[in-house]
């Protein structure tokens, strides 16, 4: 009998939606990347920051609505780090011309736009 011929299909990219996952870090320190008027402005800033600092793009954007002196802000951060990890990350961001500071957890949660199921795509 003749051996079966193996044929492979053309290679094609498969893209499927992936729900954003919350940070799993056990630390209590965050690198704050900015404070913005609202979540939409924070999302725009996130896109700009992650384009410039690729390592940040692998992390989950965290956010919190805060009111300071009667003004509302949306804080953008990454975190769940030990203090020394957060300090190293902020130092790298500053070395690349970015702005940040390290602070303790203040009620962050997964950013509003990252919590939407169709907001991230994974490619294989």
WOCORVEN-V160828 format. One record per backbone hydrogen bond with DSSP energy under -0.5 kcal/mol. CO is the residue of the C=O (numbers start at 1). NH is the residue of the N-H. If there is no record, write none. Layout:
CO|NH + CO|NH
//
This chain:
5|7 + 13|15 + 14|124 + 16|122 + 28|105 + 29|80 + 29|81 + 30|32 + 30|103 + 31|33 + 31|78 + 32|101 + 34|76 + 36|74 + 38|42 + 39|43 + 40|44 + 41|45 + 42|46 + 43|47 + 44|48 + 45|49 + 46|50 + 47|51 + 48|52 + 49|53 + 52|54 + 53|56 + 53|57 + 54|58 + 55|58 + 56|59 + 61|111 + 62|77 + 63|109 + 64|75 + 66|73 + 68|71 + 71|68 + 73|66 + 73|75 + 74|36 + 75|64 + 76|33 + 76|34 + 77|62 + 78|31 + 80|27 + 81|29 + 82|86 + 83|87 + 84|88 + 85|89 + 86|90 + 87|91 + 88|92 + 89|93 + 90|94 + 91|95 + 92|96 + 93|98 + 94|97 + 101|32 + 103|30 + 109|63 + 111|115 + 112|115 + 113|116 + 114|20 + 116|119 + 120|18 + 122|16
//
